[in-house]
Amino acid sequence: ASLAEWSARGARLSTLNGHLFHVAAGPVDAPVLLILHGFPSSSADFRHALPALSARYRVIVHDHLGFGLSDKPRDYSYSLVEQADAALSLWQQLGITRAHVLAHDYGTSVATELVARRELGQLPFDLTSLTLCNGSVHIELARLRLAQRVLRHPTWGPVLAKLAGPRFFARRIRGTLASPGAVDAAEIRLMWDAL
């Protein structure tokens, strides 16, 4: 598995704040499933599930701005509102009018912004269902690990981010798994490369 192989499966579309990488799979006339990935990874997390999901759905999975193969603009707040704007811009360009949404981790927070817009009558497509996986929508309820708490700090977060390398990343990711050895080194390397 490599990031180049994943990149070859997708395309990039322009949004107001930068280009979003996305992969589309499955029959064009099937119900649409939009996937919002988690932190700190990318759409590539779903590549093993894509064959099973695309047998039933037209699946669209993209990298949020600042993640994976999407642009990483410097002058961008990376707010959930802006991430929702970018996703909606992509989906509108792809002609999405009705869809299911599957969101993981950070993606669940972006999904809550979509739901808020739906409640205000401002969602430009029909949201038929929403599945939230492993999300900490309310940060005060999350049980953040030490490294996550440090990364949130305005001074120490950027320092840790610059010092962290592939080994540090691999240890942190393995520490989040129920079985730390369940994911092979190549898979974690792909996550690091996307980061």
N, C-alpha and C positions, 0 to 999 in steps of 0.2 A: 504494500500500500504506500502510495506517495501523494503528496499534495499536488504534484504535477498531473497525476492520473485523475484526481478529483477535479482539478481545474479544467481538464480537457472535456469533462462531461457537462460543463456549465457554460454560462455566458454572463456578461456584465451589462447592466442597464444604468443609465444616468438618472439620478434623482437630484433634487435641489442642492444637497450638500455633498454629493459624491456618487461614485459608481458602486452599485451593489452587485455582488456575485450571487448567482442563483443557479439551481439545477431544477429542471422540470422532467418528470418521468410519469409514465402511465398513459392510458388512452385519453385523447383530447376530449372525448364526450363523456368521460366518467365524472362522478362527483369530485369536487376539488378539495384537497387537504393541504392547508398551508401550515408549515412547520416553523416555529420560532425556537432557535437553539439557545443553549445556556451559556453561562460564564465559566471559564474564560475561553471556551472552545469555539467551534464553528459548525457550519452545516455538515461538514464531513462526519460528524458524530453519527449522523443518520444514514450513512451510506450502506451499512449492512442491512438495515431495515427497509431500505428503499425498494428492493425487489418484491418483498411481501406487501408493502403498502401500495406500491404502484400496480399491483395486480387488481386492486379494487378501486383505487383512486387516481386522479390526476394530481400528483404530488408536486408541490413547489416548496423548496426549502432554500433559504438564502442566508448569507452572512450579514449580520447587522453591520452598520458602519462602525469601523474601528476593530472589526473581528475578521479572522480568516482572510479570504481573498477580496473582500470589499475594501474600498478606500479607507484610509485612516487620517481624516482631515485634522489639522492642528487647531484651527479656529472653529471648534465644534464642541458644544457642551455635553454631548452624549446623554442628554436627558431622555427619559422614557417617552416624553411627548415627541421629541425629534426622531427617536427610533421608530415610533409608530408612524410618524409622517413619512419617513423613508420607506417603510414596509408598504404603506398604503400607496405611495407613488409607484413602487414596483408592481404591485398587484393590479393597479389600475392600468398600467402600461401593458400588462399581460392579459387584460380583458376580464379579470375576475369579477363576477357579479353575485356569486353565491358560493359559500365555502364553509368547511369545517376548519377549526384551528386546533392544532396540537402545540402546546408550549411547554418548554422545559426550563427550569431554573430561572435565569435572567429573563428568558422569553416569557415567563409567566407574568412578570411585571409589565412588559410591553403589552401583553394580552389584556391586562386589566385596563390599560389606557384605551384599547380598542373597545372594550365593554363599556367604559364610561362614555365614549363617543356614541356608541349604539344607543345608550340610554338617553342621550341628548338629541338623538335623531341625526347624528353627524357621521355615521359610518356609511361609506359609499358602496357597501355590498351587504348581502344578506348573510349574517353569521348564523349558520344552522346548528352548530354545536361547538363547544369549547372543552378541551381536555387539558388540565394543568398537571404537570408532573414535577415533583421535587422542587417546588418553588417556595421561596421565602418572600412572599409578597409584602409582608410587614417586617422590615429589617429588625425592629425591636424584639420580634419573636424568634428570629434566627439564632442558631447556636454557632456563631462564627468561630473558626479556629484562629489561633494566634496570628498566623500569617495573614489571614483575611482581615483581622482587626488592624494589623499594621498597614496593610495595603490601603485601607480606608483613611488612614491618617494623612492630613495634607502635607506634612513635612516628611515623615518617614516612609510613606507609601511609595513615592517616586524613587527614593533611595533603594528600598528593597526591590522594586521592579527592575532597576538597573543592575543590581547585584545578582539577581536570580538568573540562573542558567538552566540548561536542560536537566541536570541532575536534581537541582532543587525542585524544579517543576514536576519531575517524575515522582519524587518522594511525596510531594503535596497531593498530587492526583491519586497516587496509590493509597494514600491515607484516607481518601474519601470513599474508597471502595470497600464493600463488605468482605471481599476476598482480594486482597492487594495483588496477588499473583494472577488474577483472572484475566488481566489485560496484558498482552505481550508488549515488549519494548518498542516494536515497530509502530504499534497503534499509538502509544504515548508520544513517540517521536513525531508522528504525523500531527498530533495535537500541538506539540511545541512548534513545529514548523509553521502551522497555521497562525499561531499566536505571534 
